[in-house]
Amino acid sequence: MIELTRLNGVRFSVNCDLIETVEETPDTVITLTNGRKFVVAESMGQLRSLVIDFKKQIYSNVI
């Protein structure tokens, strides 16, 4: 899971495997596979980096 920030400053976690689309409109809007949407403070580039870092951490522990 990756930790993100709502526009009101509240932190929350999202299962990045459920992310279907990310748009900058200009706020960053994440749409999950179940249709739920979240508007977050992080940019699309920051979000991409968070997902990549999370995946690296997970797959580096694979035997």
N, CA, C and O atoms as a GROMACS GRO file, in nm:
protein
  252
    1MET      N    1   0.084  -0.118   0.000
    1MET     CA    2   0.000   0.000   0.000
    1MET      C    3   0.089   0.124   0.000
    1MET      O    4   0.199   0.123   0.054
    2ILE      N    5   0.039   0.229  -0.061
    2ILE     CA    6   0.111   0.356  -0.063
    2ILE      C    7   0.034   0.458   0.017
    2ILE      O    8  -0.090   0.456   0.021
    3GLU      N    9   0.107   0.548   0.081
    3GLU     CA   10   0.045   0.651   0.164
    3GLU      C   11   0.033   0.780   0.084
    3GLU      O   12   0.130   0.827   0.024
    4LEU      N   13  -0.088   0.838   0.083
    4LEU     CA   14  -0.117   0.959   0.008
    4LEU      C   15  -0.180   1.063   0.098
    4LEU      O   16  -0.211   1.036   0.214
    5THR      N   17  -0.200   1.184   0.043
    5THR     CA   18  -0.256   1.295   0.120
    5THR      C   19  -0.377   1.353   0.048
    5THR      O   20  -0.368   1.392  -0.068
    6ARG      N   21  -0.490   1.358   0.118
    6ARG     CA   22  -0.607   1.426   0.062
    6ARG      C   23  -0.579   1.576   0.059
    6ARG      O   24  -0.485   1.622   0.125
    7LEU      N   25  -0.657   1.651  -0.014
    7LEU     CA   26  -0.635   1.795  -0.025
    7LEU      C   27  -0.652   1.866   0.109
    7LEU      O   28  -0.597   1.975   0.129
    8ASN      N   29  -0.728   1.806   0.202
    8ASN     CA   30  -0.745   1.867   0.334
    8ASN      C   31  -0.633   1.830   0.432
    8ASN      O   32  -0.639   1.866   0.549
    9GLY      N   33  -0.531   1.757   0.383
    9GLY     CA   34  -0.416   1.723   0.464
    9GLY      C   35  -0.422   1.588   0.534
    9GLY      O   36  -0.324   1.547   0.596
   10VAL      N   37  -0.533   1.520   0.526
   10VAL     CA   38  -0.549   1.389   0.591
   10VAL      C   39  -0.473   1.283   0.510
   10VAL      O   40  -0.489   1.272   0.388
   11ARG      N   41  -0.391   1.205   0.581
   11ARG     CA   42  -0.314   1.097   0.517
   11ARG      C   43  -0.397   0.970   0.515
   11ARG      O   44  -0.474   0.943   0.608
   12PHE      N   45  -0.382   0.890   0.408
   12PHE     CA   46  -0.451   0.761   0.397
   12PHE      C   47  -0.370   0.670   0.307
   12PHE      O   48  -0.280   0.715   0.236
   13SER      N   49  -0.401   0.542   0.310
   13SER     CA   50  -0.328   0.443   0.231
   13SER      C   51  -0.418   0.385   0.124
   13SER      O   52  -0.539   0.370   0.143
   14VAL      N   53  -0.357   0.353   0.010
   14VAL     CA   54  -0.429   0.294  -0.103
   14VAL      C   55  -0.352   0.171  -0.151
   14VAL      O   56  -0.230   0.173  -0.159
   15ASN      N   57  -0.425   0.067  -0.182
   15ASN     CA   58  -0.365  -0.050  -0.244
   15ASN      C   59  -0.335  -0.013  -0.389
   15ASN      O   60  -0.427   0.001  -0.470
   16CYS      N   61  -0.207   0.004  -0.422
   16CYS     CA   62  -0.171   0.052  -0.555
   16CYS      C   63  -0.204  -0.049  -0.665
   16CYS      O   64  -0.207  -0.012  -0.782
   17ASP      N   65  -0.230  -0.174  -0.630
   17ASP     CA   66  -0.271  -0.273  -0.731
   17ASP      C   67  -0.413  -0.247  -0.779
   17ASP      O   68  -0.454  -0.300  -0.882
   18LEU      N   69  -0.489  -0.165  -0.706
   18LEU     CA   70  -0.627  -0.135  -0.745
   18LEU      C   71  -0.641  -0.007  -0.826
   18LEU      O   72  -0.751   0.029  -0.867
   19ILE      N   73  -0.530   0.063  -0.850
   19ILE     CA   74  -0.536   0.188  -0.926
   19ILE      C   75  -0.556   0.155  -1.074
   19ILE      O   76  -0.480   0.080  -1.134
   20GLU      N   77  -0.661   0.214  -1.130
   20GLU     CA   78  -0.691   0.193  -1.273
   20GLU      C   79  -0.640   0.310  -1.356
   20GLU      O   80  -0.573   0.290  -1.458
   21THR      N   81  -0.670   0.434  -1.313
   21THR     CA   82  -0.623   0.552  -1.386
   21THR      C   83  -0.581   0.661  -1.290
   21THR      O   84  -0.625   0.666  -1.175
   22VAL      N   85  -0.493   0.747  -1.339
   22VAL     CA   86  -0.451   0.866  -1.266
   22VAL      C   87  -0.457   0.982  -1.365
   22VAL      O   88  -0.403   0.973  -1.475
   23GLU      N   89  -0.523   1.092  -1.323
   23GLU     CA   90  -0.536   1.209  -1.409
   23GLU      C   91  -0.494   1.333  -1.332
   23GLU      O   92  -0.511   1.339  -1.210
   24GLU      N   93  -0.439   1.431  -1.402
   24GLU     CA   94  -0.412   1.562  -1.343
   24GLU      C   95  -0.505   1.661  -1.410
   24GLU      O   96  -0.494   1.687  -1.530
   25THR      N   97  -0.598   1.718  -1.331
   25THR     CA   98  -0.705   1.798  -1.392
   25THR      C   99  -0.729   1.934  -1.326
   25THR      O  100  -0.848   1.966  -1.327
   26PRO      N  101  -0.650   2.017  -1.273
   26PRO     CA  102  -0.508   2.003  -1.243
   26PRO      C  103  -0.481   1.923  -1.116
   26PRO      O  104  -0.367   1.881  -1.094
   27ASP      N  105  -0.583   1.902  -1.031
   27ASP     CA  106  -0.561   1.816  -0.914
   27ASP      C  107  -0.542   1.672  -0.962
   27ASP      O  108  -0.591   1.634  -1.068
   28THR      N  109  -0.471   1.594  -0.883
   28THR     CA  110  -0.448   1.454  -0.919
   28THR      C  111  -0.568   1.372  -0.872
   28THR      O  112  -0.601   1.371  -0.753
   29VAL      N  113  -0.633   1.304  -0.967
   29VAL     CA  114  -0.750   1.221  -0.939
   29VAL      C  115  -0.713   1.076  -0.967
   29VAL      O  116  -0.671   1.041  -1.077
   30ILE      N  117  -0.729   0.992  -0.865
   30ILE     CA  118  -0.701   0.848  -0.878
   30ILE      C  119  -0.835   0.777  -0.887
   30ILE      O  120  -0.924   0.799  -0.805
   31THR      N  121  -0.850   0.691  -0.986
   31THR     CA  122  -0.969   0.607  -0.999
   31THR      C  123  -0.927   0.463  -0.976
   31THR      O  124  -0.835   0.413  -1.041
   32LEU      N  125  -0.995   0.397  -0.884
   32LEU     CA  126  -0.967   0.256  -0.855
   32LEU      C  127  -1.051   0.166  -0.944
   32LEU      O  128  -1.144   0.212  -1.009
   33THR      N  129  -1.017   0.039  -0.948
   33THR     CA  130  -1.089  -0.057  -1.032
   33THR      C  131  -1.235  -0.073  -0.992
   33THR      O  132  -1.316  -0.118  -1.072
   34ASN      N  133  -1.269  -0.037  -0.866
   34ASN     CA  134  -1.408  -0.047  -0.822
   34ASN      C  135  -1.487   0.081  -0.849
   34ASN      O  136  -1.604   0.091  -0.812
   35GLY      N  137  -1.422   0.181  -0.915
   35GLY     CA  138  -1.490   0.305  -0.951
   35GLY      C  139  -1.473   0.417  -0.850
   35GLY      O  140  -1.508   0.532  -0.880
   36ARG      N  141  -1.421   0.388  -0.731
   36ARG     CA  142  -1.398   0.494  -0.632
   36ARG      C  143  -1.292   0.589  -0.681
   36ARG      O  144  -1.195   0.549  -0.745
   37LYS      N  145  -1.311   0.717  -0.650
   37LYS     CA  146  -1.216   0.820  -0.690
   37LYS      C  147  -1.163   0.893  -0.568
   37LYS      O  148  -1.235   0.914  -0.470
   38PHE      N  149  -1.036   0.931  -0.576
   38PHE     CA  150  -0.972   1.007  -0.470
   38PHE      C  151  -0.898   1.123  -0.534
   38PHE      O  152  -0.830   1.106  -0.635
   39VAL      N  153  -0.911   1.242  -0.475
   39VAL     CA  154  -0.834   1.358  -0.517
   39VAL      C  155  -0.723   1.373  -0.414
   39VAL      O  156  -0.749   1.383  -0.294
   40VAL      N  157  -0.599   1.376  -0.462
   40VAL     CA  158  -0.484   1.378  -0.372
   40VAL      C  159  -0.392   1.496  -0.401
   40VAL      O  160  -0.395   1.554  -0.510
   41ALA      N  161  -0.310   1.529  -0.301
   41ALA     CA  162  -0.218   1.641  -0.314
   41ALA      C  163  -0.095   1.606  -0.397
   41ALA      O  164  -0.034   1.694  -0.457
   42GLU      N  165  -0.059   1.479  -0.402
   42GLU     CA  166   0.060   1.437  -0.475
   42GLU      C  167   0.040   1.453  -0.626
   42GLU      O  168  -0.072   1.439  -0.676
   43SER      N  169   0.146   1.483  -0.696
   43SER     CA  170   0.140   1.493  -0.842
   43SER      C  171   0.141   1.353  -0.904
   43SER      O  172   0.166   1.254  -0.835
   44MET      N  173   0.114   1.347  -1.032
   44MET     CA  174   0.117   1.219  -1.102
   44MET      C  175   0.258   1.158  -1.096
   44MET      O  176   0.274   1.038  -1.079
   45GLY      N  177   0.360   1.242  -1.110
   45GLY     CA  178   0.498   1.195  -1.102
   45GLY      C  179   0.533   1.140  -0.965
   45GLY      O  180   0.599   1.037  -0.953
   46GLN      N  181   0.489   1.210  -0.860
   46GLN     CA  182   0.513   1.162  -0.724
   46GLN      C  183   0.442   1.030  -0.700
   46GLN      O  184   0.497   0.939  -0.638
   47LEU      N  185   0.320   1.019  -0.750
   47LEU     CA  186   0.242   0.896  -0.735
   47LEU      C  187   0.312   0.780  -0.805
   47LEU      O  188   0.322   0.670  -0.750
   48ARG      N  189   0.361   0.805  -0.926
   48ARG     CA  190   0.433   0.702  -1.001
   48ARG      C  191   0.556   0.656  -0.921
   48ARG      O  192   0.582   0.536  -0.912
   49SER      N  193   0.630   0.750  -0.864
   49SER     CA  194   0.749   0.715  -0.785
   49SER      C  195   0.712   0.633  -0.661
   49SER      O  196   0.783   0.539  -0.627
   50LEU      N  197   0.603   0.669  -0.594
   50LEU     CA  198   0.559   0.594  -0.477
   50LEU      C  199   0.525   0.449  -0.514
   50LEU      O  200   0.561   0.356  -0.442
   51VAL      N  201   0.456   0.430  -0.627
   51VAL     CA  202   0.420   0.295  -0.672
   51VAL      C  203   0.545   0.216  -0.707
   51VAL      O  204   0.559   0.100  -0.668
   52ILE      N  205   0.637   0.277  -0.781
   52ILE     CA  206   0.760   0.208  -0.820
   52ILE      C  207   0.840   0.169  -0.697
   52ILE      O  208   0.888   0.056  -0.688
   53ASP      N  209   0.855   0.260  -0.602
   53ASP     CA  210   0.929   0.229  -0.479
   53ASP      C  211   0.864   0.116  -0.401
   53ASP      O  212   0.933   0.029  -0.348
   54PHE      N  213   0.731   0.118  -0.393
   54PHE     CA  214   0.659   0.012  -0.323
   54PHE      C  215   0.682  -0.123  -0.391
   54PHE      O  216   0.711  -0.222  -0.324
   55LYS      N  217   0.670  -0.125  -0.524
   55LYS     CA  218   0.689  -0.251  -0.598
   55LYS      C  219   0.832  -0.303  -0.584
   55LYS      O  220   0.854  -0.423  -0.570
   56LYS      N  221   0.930  -0.213  -0.587
   56LYS     CA  222   1.070  -0.254  -0.568
   56LYS      C  223   1.087  -0.318  -0.431
   56LYS      O  224   1.154  -0.421  -0.418
   57GLN      N  225   1.027  -0.258  -0.330
   57GLN     CA  226   1.037  -0.311  -0.194
   57GLN      C  227   0.975  -0.450  -0.187
   57GLN      O  228   1.032  -0.540  -0.126
   58ILE      N  229   0.860  -0.467  -0.247
   58ILE     CA  230   0.791  -0.597  -0.243
   58ILE      C  231   0.870  -0.704  -0.318
   58ILE      O  232   0.893  -0.814  -0.266
   59TYR      N  233   0.911  -0.672  -0.442
   59TYR     CA  234   0.976  -0.772  -0.526
   59TYR      C  235   1.121  -0.798  -0.487
   59TYR      O  236   1.176  -0.900  -0.528
   60SER      N  237   1.183  -0.710  -0.412
   60SER     CA  238   1.321  -0.735  -0.368
   60SER      C  239   1.324  -0.842  -0.260
   60SER      O  240   1.429  -0.901  -0.234
   61ASN      N  241   1.209  -0.869  -0.197
   61ASN     CA  242   1.201  -0.971  -0.092
   61ASN      C  243   1.159  -1.107  -0.144
   61ASN      O  244   1.144  -1.202  -0.066
   62VAL      N  245   1.140  -1.118  -0.275
   62VAL     CA  246   1.099  -1.245  -0.334
   62VAL      C  247   1.220  -1.338  -0.342
   62VAL      O  248   1.330  -1.297  -0.381
   63ILE      N  249   1.199  -1.462  -0.304
   63ILE     CA  250   1.310  -1.559  -0.305
   63ILE      C  251   1.306  -1.638  -0.433
   63ILE      O  252   1.390  -1.724  -0.455
   0.00000   0.00000   0.00000
